[in-house]
Amino acid sequence: MGIGRKFTKTVLTRPSKGGSAKKQRQRQHRERLVALGMDEAKVAKMDPKKVRDYLKYPKKTEAMLSK
């Protein structure tokens, strides 16, 4: 009797990113929004989900800010 497939399979789930990588990524997102023309103080008060929502469509965000 050999070892079954259950024990020889590779792990399918990827490891989650660490806290420092997440923090660095969020900082880069904020910097991108400021580069698009949004006020830095306004961006600092936003939660990360809202920042990501603005960055999904940068041309639309840029057009909205230029009005």
PyMOL Python script that loads the backbone (N, CA, C, O; Angstrom):
from pymol import cmd

cmd.read_pdbstr("""\
ATOM      1  N   MET A   1       0.841  -1.192   0.000  1.00  0.00           N
ATOM      2  CA  MET A   1       0.000   0.000   0.000  1.00  0.00           C
ATOM      3  C   MET A   1       0.881   1.248   0.000  1.00  0.00           C
ATOM      4  O   MET A   1       1.831   1.364   0.775  1.00  0.00           O
ATOM      5  N   GLY A   2       0.539   2.169  -0.886  1.00  0.00           N
ATOM      6  CA  GLY A   2       1.297   3.405  -0.959  1.00  0.00           C
ATOM      7  C   GLY A   2       0.571   4.533  -0.240  1.00  0.00           C
ATOM      8  O   GLY A   2      -0.498   4.342   0.339  1.00  0.00           O
ATOM      9  N   ILE A   3       1.160   5.673  -0.289  1.00  0.00           N
ATOM     10  CA  ILE A   3       0.537   6.856   0.312  1.00  0.00           C
ATOM     11  C   ILE A   3      -0.476   7.396  -0.688  1.00  0.00           C
ATOM     12  O   ILE A   3      -0.166   7.529  -1.872  1.00  0.00           O
ATOM     13  N   GLY A   4      -1.664   7.703  -0.233  1.00  0.00           N
ATOM     14  CA  GLY A   4      -2.719   8.184  -1.120  1.00  0.00           C
ATOM     15  C   GLY A   4      -2.476   9.592  -1.634  1.00  0.00           C
ATOM     16  O   GLY A   4      -1.577  10.290  -1.165  1.00  0.00           O
ATOM     17  N   ARG A   5      -3.269   9.993  -2.580  1.00  0.00           N
ATOM     18  CA  ARG A   5      -3.153  11.321  -3.200  1.00  0.00           C
ATOM     19  C   ARG A   5      -3.358  12.432  -2.182  1.00  0.00           C
ATOM     20  O   ARG A   5      -2.822  13.529  -2.335  1.00  0.00           O
ATOM     21  N   LYS A   6      -4.117  12.152  -1.164  1.00  0.00           N
ATOM     22  CA  LYS A   6      -4.428  13.155  -0.130  1.00  0.00           C
ATOM     23  C   LYS A   6      -3.158  13.742   0.482  1.00  0.00           C
ATOM     24  O   LYS A   6      -3.134  14.919   0.841  1.00  0.00           O
ATOM     25  N   PHE A   7      -2.114  12.943   0.604  1.00  0.00           N
ATOM     26  CA  PHE A   7      -0.903  13.395   1.276  1.00  0.00           C
ATOM     27  C   PHE A   7       0.157  13.932   0.319  1.00  0.00           C
ATOM     28  O   PHE A   7       1.136  14.532   0.762  1.00  0.00           O
ATOM     29  N   THR A   8      -0.019  13.727  -0.974  1.00  0.00           N
ATOM     30  CA  THR A   8       0.994  14.179  -1.931  1.00  0.00           C
ATOM     31  C   THR A   8       0.588  15.423  -2.710  1.00  0.00           C
ATOM     32  O   THR A   8       1.384  15.935  -3.496  1.00  0.00           O
ATOM     33  N   LYS A   9      -0.611  15.914  -2.516  1.00  0.00           N
ATOM     34  CA  LYS A   9      -1.066  17.107  -3.234  1.00  0.00           C
ATOM     35  C   LYS A   9      -0.331  18.350  -2.739  1.00  0.00           C
ATOM     36  O   LYS A   9       0.038  18.438  -1.568  1.00  0.00           O
ATOM     37  N   THR A  10      -0.124  19.296  -3.632  1.00  0.00           N
ATOM     38  CA  THR A  10       0.467  20.563  -3.219  1.00  0.00           C
ATOM     39  C   THR A  10      -0.641  21.452  -2.661  1.00  0.00           C
ATOM     40  O   THR A  10      -1.821  21.257  -2.953  1.00  0.00           O
ATOM     41  N   VAL A  11      -0.250  22.404  -1.875  1.00  0.00           N
ATOM     42  CA  VAL A  11      -1.207  23.314  -1.259  1.00  0.00           C
ATOM     43  C   VAL A  11      -1.756  24.254  -2.337  1.00  0.00           C
ATOM     44  O   VAL A  11      -0.981  24.844  -3.090  1.00  0.00           O
ATOM     45  N   LEU A  12      -3.060  24.397  -2.418  1.00  0.00           N
ATOM     46  CA  LEU A  12      -3.686  25.204  -3.458  1.00  0.00           C
ATOM     47  C   LEU A  12      -3.889  26.657  -3.042  1.00  0.00           C
ATOM     48  O   LEU A  12      -4.018  27.531  -3.899  1.00  0.00           O
ATOM     49  N   THR A  13      -3.919  26.924  -1.743  1.00  0.00           N
ATOM     50  CA  THR A  13      -4.148  28.300  -1.305  1.00  0.00           C
ATOM     51  C   THR A  13      -2.811  29.027  -1.213  1.00  0.00           C
ATOM     52  O   THR A  13      -1.818  28.484  -0.729  1.00  0.00           O
ATOM     53  N   ARG A  14      -2.815  30.261  -1.686  1.00  0.00           N
ATOM     54  CA  ARG A  14      -1.596  31.062  -1.640  1.00  0.00           C
ATOM     55  C   ARG A  14      -1.457  31.692  -0.263  1.00  0.00           C
ATOM     56  O   ARG A  14      -2.462  31.981   0.387  1.00  0.00           O
ATOM     57  N   PRO A  15      -0.243  31.906   0.184  1.00  0.00           N
ATOM     58  CA  PRO A  15      -0.066  32.554   1.483  1.00  0.00           C
ATOM     59  C   PRO A  15      -0.521  34.015   1.422  1.00  0.00           C
ATOM     60  O   PRO A  15      -0.361  34.674   0.394  1.00  0.00           O
ATOM     61  N   SER A  16      -1.074  34.509   2.498  1.00  0.00           N
ATOM     62  CA  SER A  16      -1.542  35.894   2.515  1.00  0.00           C
ATOM     63  C   SER A  16      -0.356  36.836   2.678  1.00  0.00           C
ATOM     64  O   SER A  16       0.670  36.465   3.249  1.00  0.00           O
ATOM     65  N   LYS A  17      -0.502  38.047   2.176  1.00  0.00           N
ATOM     66  CA  LYS A  17       0.580  39.021   2.259  1.00  0.00           C
ATOM     67  C   LYS A  17       0.688  39.532   3.685  1.00  0.00           C
ATOM     68  O   LYS A  17      -0.293  39.550   4.428  1.00  0.00           O
ATOM     69  N   GLY A  18       1.874  39.939   4.051  1.00  0.00           N
ATOM     70  CA  GLY A  18       2.117  40.437   5.401  1.00  0.00           C
ATOM     71  C   GLY A  18       1.625  41.860   5.579  1.00  0.00           C
ATOM     72  O   GLY A  18       1.208  42.511   4.620  1.00  0.00           O
ATOM     73  N   GLY A  19       1.677  42.327   6.788  1.00  0.00           N
ATOM     74  CA  GLY A  19       1.197  43.666   7.114  1.00  0.00           C
ATOM     75  C   GLY A  19       2.003  44.765   6.470  1.00  0.00           C
ATOM     76  O   GLY A  19       1.442  45.780   6.054  1.00  0.00           O
ATOM     77  N   SER A  20       3.330  44.585   6.376  1.00  0.00           N
ATOM     78  CA  SER A  20       4.163  45.646   5.804  1.00  0.00           C
ATOM     79  C   SER A  20       3.898  45.800   4.307  1.00  0.00           C
ATOM     80  O   SER A  20       3.916  46.917   3.790  1.00  0.00           O
ATOM     81  N   ALA A  21       3.654  44.697   3.608  1.00  0.00           N
ATOM     82  CA  ALA A  21       3.353  44.768   2.173  1.00  0.00           C
ATOM     83  C   ALA A  21       2.026  45.485   1.948  1.00  0.00           C
ATOM     84  O   ALA A  21       1.890  46.277   1.016  1.00  0.00           O
ATOM     85  N   LYS A  22       1.055  45.205   2.805  1.00  0.00           N
ATOM     86  CA  LYS A  22      -0.257  45.841   2.691  1.00  0.00           C
ATOM     87  C   LYS A  22      -0.140  47.348   2.937  1.00  0.00           C
ATOM     88  O   LYS A  22      -0.732  48.151   2.216  1.00  0.00           O
ATOM     89  N   LYS A  23       0.620  47.715   3.951  1.00  0.00           N
ATOM     90  CA  LYS A  23       0.798  49.120   4.297  1.00  0.00           C
ATOM     91  C   LYS A  23       1.498  49.867   3.160  1.00  0.00           C
ATOM     92  O   LYS A  23       1.124  50.991   2.824  1.00  0.00           O
ATOM     93  N   GLN A  24       2.505  49.239   2.577  1.00  0.00           N
ATOM     94  CA  GLN A  24       3.232  49.835   1.462  1.00  0.00           C
ATOM     95  C   GLN A  24       2.322  50.023   0.251  1.00  0.00           C
ATOM     96  O   GLN A  24       2.376  51.056  -0.416  1.00  0.00           O
ATOM     97  N   ARG A  25       1.495  49.034  -0.030  1.00  0.00           N
ATOM     98  CA  ARG A  25       0.575  49.089  -1.161  1.00  0.00           C
ATOM     99  C   ARG A  25      -0.447  50.210  -0.970  1.00  0.00           C
ATOM    100  O   ARG A  25      -0.752  50.945  -1.910  1.00  0.00           O
ATOM    101  N   GLN A  26      -0.973  50.337   0.249  1.00  0.00           N
ATOM    102  CA  GLN A  26      -1.954  51.402   0.514  1.00  0.00           C
ATOM    103  C   GLN A  26      -1.319  52.778   0.382  1.00  0.00           C
ATOM    104  O   GLN A  26      -1.963  53.715  -0.092  1.00  0.00           O
ATOM    105  N   ARG A  27      -0.051  52.911   0.800  1.00  0.00           N
ATOM    106  CA  ARG A  27       0.641  54.191   0.670  1.00  0.00           C
ATOM    107  C   ARG A  27       0.820  54.545  -0.805  1.00  0.00           C
ATOM    108  O   ARG A  27       0.656  55.702  -1.192  1.00  0.00           O
ATOM    109  N   GLN A  28       1.158  53.547  -1.628  1.00  0.00           N
ATOM    110  CA  GLN A  28       1.312  53.787  -3.058  1.00  0.00           C
ATOM    111  C   GLN A  28      -0.005  54.212  -3.689  1.00  0.00           C
ATOM    112  O   GLN A  28      -0.022  55.080  -4.562  1.00  0.00           O
ATOM    113  N   HIS A  29      -1.105  53.611  -3.258  1.00  0.00           N
ATOM    114  CA  HIS A  29      -2.418  53.987  -3.773  1.00  0.00           C
ATOM    115  C   HIS A  29      -2.727  55.441  -3.443  1.00  0.00           C
ATOM    116  O   HIS A  29      -3.207  56.187  -4.296  1.00  0.00           O
ATOM    117  N   ARG A  30      -2.451  55.846  -2.205  1.00  0.00           N
ATOM    118  CA  ARG A  30      -2.696  57.234  -1.814  1.00  0.00           C
ATOM    119  C   ARG A  30      -1.845  58.198  -2.639  1.00  0.00           C
ATOM    120  O   ARG A  30      -2.319  59.257  -3.051  1.00  0.00           O
ATOM    121  N   GLU A  31      -0.582  57.823  -2.876  1.00  0.00           N
ATOM    122  CA  GLU A  31       0.301  58.673  -3.677  1.00  0.00           C
ATOM    123  C   GLU A  31      -0.204  58.808  -5.110  1.00  0.00           C
ATOM    124  O   GLU A  31      -0.086  59.874  -5.715  1.00  0.00           O
ATOM    125  N   ARG A  32      -0.762  57.740  -5.647  1.00  0.00           N
ATOM    126  CA  ARG A  32      -1.308  57.790  -7.006  1.00  0.00           C
ATOM    127  C   ARG A  32      -2.503  58.737  -7.082  1.00  0.00           C
ATOM    128  O   ARG A  32      -2.655  59.472  -8.057  1.00  0.00           O
ATOM    129  N   LEU A  33      -3.352  58.719  -6.049  1.00  0.00           N
ATOM    130  CA  LEU A  33      -4.511  59.622  -6.037  1.00  0.00           C
ATOM    131  C   LEU A  33      -4.063  61.077  -5.968  1.00  0.00           C
ATOM    132  O   LEU A  33      -4.628  61.934  -6.647  1.00  0.00           O
ATOM    133  N   VAL A  34      -3.055  61.358  -5.156  1.00  0.00           N
ATOM    134  CA  VAL A  34      -2.543  62.720  -5.047  1.00  0.00           C
ATOM    135  C   VAL A  34      -1.954  63.148  -6.392  1.00  0.00           C
ATOM    136  O   VAL A  34      -2.102  64.301  -6.797  1.00  0.00           O
ATOM    137  N   ALA A  35      -1.283  62.218  -7.085  1.00  0.00           N
ATOM    138  CA  ALA A  35      -0.710  62.531  -8.398  1.00  0.00           C
ATOM    139  C   ALA A  35      -1.799  62.824  -9.426  1.00  0.00           C
ATOM    140  O   ALA A  35      -1.572  63.580 -10.371  1.00  0.00           O
ATOM    141  N   LEU A  36      -2.974  62.232  -9.250  1.00  0.00           N
ATOM    142  CA  LEU A  36      -4.090  62.506 -10.155  1.00  0.00           C
ATOM    143  C   LEU A  36      -4.675  63.897  -9.940  1.00  0.00           C
ATOM    144  O   LEU A  36      -5.368  64.423 -10.810  1.00  0.00           O
ATOM    145  N   GLY A  37      -4.398  64.494  -8.778  1.00  0.00           N
ATOM    146  CA  GLY A  37      -4.865  65.848  -8.535  1.00  0.00           C
ATOM    147  C   GLY A  37      -5.772  66.002  -7.334  1.00  0.00           C
ATOM    148  O   GLY A  37      -6.306  67.088  -7.106  1.00  0.00           O
ATOM    149  N   MET A  38      -5.960  64.951  -6.564  1.00  0.00           N
ATOM    150  CA  MET A  38      -6.815  65.041  -5.390  1.00  0.00           C
ATOM    151  C   MET A  38      -6.034  65.666  -4.233  1.00  0.00           C
ATOM    152  O   MET A  38      -4.819  65.495  -4.135  1.00  0.00           O
ATOM    153  N   ASP A  39      -6.726  66.379  -3.373  1.00  0.00           N
ATOM    154  CA  ASP A  39      -6.111  67.039  -2.232  1.00  0.00           C
ATOM    155  C   ASP A  39      -5.528  66.014  -1.268  1.00  0.00           C
ATOM    156  O   ASP A  39      -6.188  65.035  -0.919  1.00  0.00           O
ATOM    157  N   GLU A  40      -4.286  66.243  -0.837  1.00  0.00           N
ATOM    158  CA  GLU A  40      -3.583  65.288   0.019  1.00  0.00           C
ATOM    159  C   GLU A  40      -4.272  65.105   1.374  1.00  0.00           C
ATOM    160  O   GLU A  40      -4.323  63.992   1.897  1.00  0.00           O
ATOM    161  N   ALA A  41      -4.796  66.179   1.937  1.00  0.00           N
ATOM    162  CA  ALA A  41      -5.481  66.078   3.226  1.00  0.00           C
ATOM    163  C   ALA A  41      -6.764  65.260   3.104  1.00  0.00           C
ATOM    164  O   ALA A  41      -7.129  64.513   4.012  1.00  0.00           O
ATOM    165  N   LYS A  42      -7.434  65.411   1.974  1.00  0.00           N
ATOM    166  CA  LYS A  42      -8.665  64.675   1.723  1.00  0.00           C
ATOM    167  C   LYS A  42      -8.385  63.169   1.574  1.00  0.00           C
ATOM    168  O   LYS A  42      -9.128  62.326   2.077  1.00  0.00           O
ATOM    169  N   VAL A  43      -7.289  62.864   0.867  1.00  0.00           N
ATOM    170  CA  VAL A  43      -6.911  61.469   0.648  1.00  0.00           C
ATOM    171  C   VAL A  43      -6.504  60.811   1.965  1.00  0.00           C
ATOM    172  O   VAL A  43      -6.797  59.636   2.188  1.00  0.00           O
ATOM    173  N   ALA A  44      -5.840  61.551   2.826  1.00  0.00           N
ATOM    174  CA  ALA A  44      -5.380  60.996   4.106  1.00  0.00           C
ATOM    175  C   ALA A  44      -6.542  60.571   4.993  1.00  0.00           C
ATOM    176  O   ALA A  44      -6.403  59.655   5.803  1.00  0.00           O
ATOM    177  N   LYS A  45      -7.691  61.231   4.844  1.00  0.00           N
ATOM    178  CA  LYS A  45      -8.855  60.902   5.670  1.00  0.00           C
ATOM    179  C   LYS A  45      -9.668  59.739   5.123  1.00  0.00           C
ATOM    180  O   LYS A  45     -10.511  59.188   5.830  1.00  0.00           O
ATOM    181  N   MET A  46      -9.421  59.353   3.846  1.00  0.00           N
ATOM    182  CA  MET A  46     -10.193  58.278   3.216  1.00  0.00           C
ATOM    183  C   MET A  46      -9.788  56.912   3.744  1.00  0.00           C
ATOM    184  O   MET A  46      -8.641  56.688   4.131  1.00  0.00           O
ATOM    185  N   ASP A  47     -10.763  56.001   3.749  1.00  0.00           N
ATOM    186  CA  ASP A  47     -10.438  54.619   4.093  1.00  0.00           C
ATOM    187  C   ASP A  47      -9.889  53.927   2.837  1.00  0.00           C
ATOM    188  O   ASP A  47     -10.160  54.375   1.722  1.00  0.00           O
ATOM    189  N   PRO A  48      -9.128  52.848   3.003  1.00  0.00           N
ATOM    190  CA  PRO A  48      -8.477  52.192   1.869  1.00  0.00           C
ATOM    191  C   PRO A  48      -9.437  51.724   0.770  1.00  0.00           C
ATOM    192  O   PRO A  48      -9.077  51.747  -0.407  1.00  0.00           O
ATOM    193  N   LYS A  49     -10.631  51.307   1.129  1.00  0.00           N
ATOM    194  CA  LYS A  49     -11.581  50.832   0.121  1.00  0.00           C
ATOM    195  C   LYS A  49     -12.009  51.973  -0.792  1.00  0.00           C
ATOM    196  O   LYS A  49     -12.130  51.788  -2.003  1.00  0.00           O
ATOM    197  N   LYS A  50     -12.235  53.128  -0.228  1.00  0.00           N
ATOM    198  CA  LYS A  50     -12.638  54.290  -1.027  1.00  0.00           C
ATOM    199  C   LYS A  50     -11.502  54.712  -1.972  1.00  0.00           C
ATOM    200  O   LYS A  50     -11.751  55.097  -3.114  1.00  0.00           O
ATOM    201  N   VAL A  51     -10.266  54.636  -1.489  1.00  0.00           N
ATOM    202  CA  VAL A  51      -9.112  54.975  -2.320  1.00  0.00           C
ATOM    203  C   VAL A  51      -9.040  54.022  -3.505  1.00  0.00           C
ATOM    204  O   VAL A  51      -8.813  54.451  -4.637  1.00  0.00           O
ATOM    205  N   ARG A  52      -9.234  52.731  -3.250  1.00  0.00           N
ATOM    206  CA  ARG A  52      -9.206  51.737  -4.327  1.00  0.00           C
ATOM    207  C   ARG A  52     -10.336  51.975  -5.326  1.00  0.00           C
ATOM    208  O   ARG A  52     -10.152  51.806  -6.532  1.00  0.00           O
ATOM    209  N   ASP A  53     -11.505  52.367  -4.818  1.00  0.00           N
ATOM    210  CA  ASP A  53     -12.633  52.645  -5.704  1.00  0.00           C
ATOM    211  C   ASP A  53     -12.323  53.797  -6.659  1.00  0.00           C
ATOM    212  O   ASP A  53     -12.683  53.744  -7.836  1.00  0.00           O
ATOM    213  N   TYR A  54     -11.655  54.838  -6.154  1.00  0.00           N
ATOM    214  CA  TYR A  54     -11.280  55.960  -7.014  1.00  0.00           C
ATOM    215  C   TYR A  54     -10.235  55.542  -8.042  1.00  0.00           C
ATOM    216  O   TYR A  54     -10.230  56.054  -9.162  1.00  0.00           O
ATOM    217  N   LEU A  55      -9.351  54.619  -7.674  1.00  0.00           N
ATOM    218  CA  LEU A  55      -8.279  54.214  -8.577  1.00  0.00           C
ATOM    219  C   LEU A  55      -8.716  53.181  -9.612  1.00  0.00           C
ATOM    220  O   LEU A  55      -7.963  52.882 -10.539  1.00  0.00           O
ATOM    221  N   LYS A  56      -9.911  52.636  -9.468  1.00  0.00           N
ATOM    222  CA  LYS A  56     -10.378  51.661 -10.449  1.00  0.00           C
ATOM    223  C   LYS A  56     -10.520  52.304 -11.823  1.00  0.00           C
ATOM    224  O   LYS A  56     -10.229  51.677 -12.842  1.00  0.00           O
ATOM    225  N   TYR A  57     -10.964  53.547 -11.846  1.00  0.00           N
ATOM    226  CA  TYR A  57     -11.166  54.270 -13.096  1.00  0.00           C
ATOM    227  C   TYR A  57     -10.428  55.607 -13.006  1.00  0.00           C
ATOM    228  O   TYR A  57     -11.058  56.636 -12.761  1.00  0.00           O
ATOM    229  N   PRO A  58      -9.108  55.612 -13.200  1.00  0.00           N
ATOM    230  CA  PRO A  58      -8.332  56.843 -13.004  1.00  0.00           C
ATOM    231  C   PRO A  58      -8.713  57.974 -13.956  1.00  0.00           C
ATOM    232  O   PRO A  58      -8.690  59.140 -13.562  1.00  0.00           O
ATOM    233  N   LYS A  59      -9.066  57.650 -15.205  1.00  0.00           N
ATOM    234  CA  LYS A  59      -9.448  58.714 -16.149  1.00  0.00           C
ATOM    235  C   LYS A  59     -10.729  59.402 -15.686  1.00  0.00           C
ATOM    236  O   LYS A  59     -10.855  60.623 -15.775  1.00  0.00           O
ATOM    237  N   LYS A  60     -11.670  58.612 -15.196  1.00  0.00           N
ATOM    238  CA  LYS A  60     -12.935  59.156 -14.698  1.00  0.00           C
ATOM    239  C   LYS A  60     -12.680  60.022 -13.463  1.00  0.00           C
ATOM    240  O   LYS A  60     -13.280  61.087 -13.314  1.00  0.00           O
ATOM    241  N   THR A  61     -11.794  59.567 -12.584  1.00  0.00           N
ATOM    242  CA  THR A  61     -11.456  60.317 -11.380  1.00  0.00           C
ATOM    243  C   THR A  61     -10.770  61.620 -11.747  1.00  0.00           C
ATOM    244  O   THR A  61     -11.078  62.670 -11.182  1.00  0.00           O
ATOM    245  N   GLU A  62      -9.843  61.557 -12.689  1.00  0.00           N
ATOM    246  CA  GLU A  62      -9.123  62.750 -13.116  1.00  0.00           C
ATOM    247  C   GLU A  62     -10.079  63.769 -13.735  1.00  0.00           C
ATOM    248  O   GLU A  62      -9.957  64.968 -13.485  1.00  0.00           O
ATOM    249  N   ALA A  63     -11.029  63.293 -14.542  1.00  0.00           N
ATOM    250  CA  ALA A  63     -12.000  64.183 -15.172  1.00  0.00           C
ATOM    251  C   ALA A  63     -12.893  64.824 -14.114  1.00  0.00           C
ATOM    252  O   ALA A  63     -13.241  66.001 -14.213  1.00  0.00           O
ATOM    253  N   MET A  64     -13.262  64.037 -13.098  1.00  0.00           N
ATOM    254  CA  MET A  64     -14.117  64.563 -12.037  1.00  0.00           C
ATOM    255  C   MET A  64     -13.378  65.659 -11.247  1.00  0.00           C
ATOM    256  O   MET A  64     -13.976  66.658 -10.848  1.00  0.00           O
ATOM    257  N   LEU A  65     -12.097  65.459 -11.034  1.00  0.00           N
ATOM    258  CA  LEU A  65     -11.312  66.433 -10.252  1.00  0.00           C
ATOM    259  C   LEU A  65     -11.008  67.700 -11.024  1.00  0.00           C
ATOM    260  O   LEU A  65     -10.824  68.760 -10.426  1.00  0.00           O
ATOM    261  N   SER A  66     -10.952  67.605 -12.362  1.00  0.00           N
ATOM    262  CA  SER A  66     -10.601  68.778 -13.158  1.00  0.00           C
ATOM    263  C   SER A  66     -11.776  69.737 -13.337  1.00  0.00           C
ATOM    264  O   SER A  66     -11.586  70.868 -13.784  1.00  0.00           O
ATOM    265  N   LYS A  67     -12.983  69.299 -12.995  1.00  0.00           N
ATOM    266  CA  LYS A  67     -14.170  70.169 -13.134  1.00  0.00           C
ATOM    267  C   LYS A  67     -14.149  71.296 -12.157  1.00  0.00           C
ATOM    268  O   LYS A  67     -15.068  72.115 -12.140  1.00  0.00           O
TER     269      LYS A  67
END
""", "prot")
cmd.dss("prot")
cmd.show_as("cartoon", "prot")
cmd.util.cbc("prot")
cmd.orient("prot")
